[in-house]
Amino acid sequence: MNADHWFLYMKDSSSNSTINSSLNSTMNSSLNSPDQTLEILMADLPQISMKYFYTDICSTSVDMTTRSGINSLFSNCIIDSVKFDPCGYSANGLLDNTDYFTIHVTPQPEFSYVSFETNVVYNKLEYIDLIERVLKIFQPGRFCMTLFANDNAYCDRSYVIFDNEISNDYMRLDYQFCQFSSYNVTFGHYSRGIS
């Protein structure tokens, strides 16, 4: 394998076992609330945006969070971040309610990688704004993006986020939508500078 891959694993809970029955009951009661998860997996990141994740540039994880701009992604959140020596970064953020975000950074140019995930309950326009802010901070050469959403998600069906241009800097190379019994997921693969 020499290209980006993304896998989706699903559990078939259609059997009538007691465990599955109990699990299904719990899952069904949680489906009444909006549930959505955005994931952006970024690669080919420029060192201009990765430089903040080296300990010789930023000596603390708080400094990495601030100088990179990660602290501006969400207001009113608590961020617990960790720096790695000599480079690397990880952060978990909690918002006012049960919403979270996670970021993991591997800054080395040979295999630069950043993952971003959040379950923040946003509508379509708020998600597009958040995606653009994440891309502005990290400036990936390419990225894969997924959005999982249940039937009550504020963002509507997951594919509506992918209907618009994410940014003029990126071209969508792949687009897939799957509908499951109570959830849907959309996958997009994007690259910079392809015409």
ZIFENHU-V266812 format. One record per pair of residues at least 12 apart in sequence whose ideal C-beta (glycine too) atoms are under 7 Angstrom apart, sorted by the first residue. I is the first residue (numbers start at 1). GAP is how many residues later the second one is. If there is no record, write none. Layout:
i;gap
I;GAP
I;GAP
//
This chain:
i;gap
4;140
4;185
6;138
6;181
8;177
31;119
31;121
31;151
32;120
33;119
34;87
34;118
34;119
34;120
35;115
35;118
36;83
36;85
36;111
36;112
36;113
36;117
36;119
37;80
37;82
37;111
38;79
38;80
38;89
38;109
39;78
39;106
39;107
40;76
40;91
40;94
40;103
40;105
41;74
41;102
41;103
42;71
42;72
42;96
42;98
42;101
43;69
43;70
43;97
43;98
43;99
43;100
44;68
44;96
44;97
44;98
45;67
45;69
45;93
45;94
45;95
45;96
46;93
47;62
49;88
49;89
49;90
50;57
50;62
52;12
52;15
52;16
53;34
53;35
53;36
53;52
53;54
54;32
54;33
54;53
55;28
55;30
55;31
55;32
60;23
61;20
61;21
61;22
61;28
62;19
64;17
64;19
64;25
65;14
65;16
65;26
68;69
69;68
70;21
70;33
70;67
73;28
73;60
73;61
74;19
74;21
74;27
76;19
76;20
77;16
77;17
77;18
78;15
78;16
79;12
79;14
80;12
87;20
87;21
88;17
88;18
88;19
89;16
90;14
91;12
95;25
99;20
99;21
99;22
100;18
100;19
101;16
101;17
101;19
102;15
103;13
114;24
116;18
121;33
122;32
122;33
123;31
123;32
124;31
124;32
124;36
124;37
127;28
127;34
128;33
128;36
131;35
132;35
135;32
141;50
141;51
142;48
142;49
142;50
143;47
144;43
144;45
145;43
145;45
146;39
146;40
146;41
147;14
147;38
147;39
148;35
148;37
149;34
149;35
150;32
150;33
151;31
157;27
158;26
158;27
158;28
159;18
159;27
162;13
162;24
162;26
166;24
169;23
170;20
170;21
170;22
171;19
171;20
171;23
172;16
172;18
173;16
173;17
173;18
174;14
174;15
175;13
//
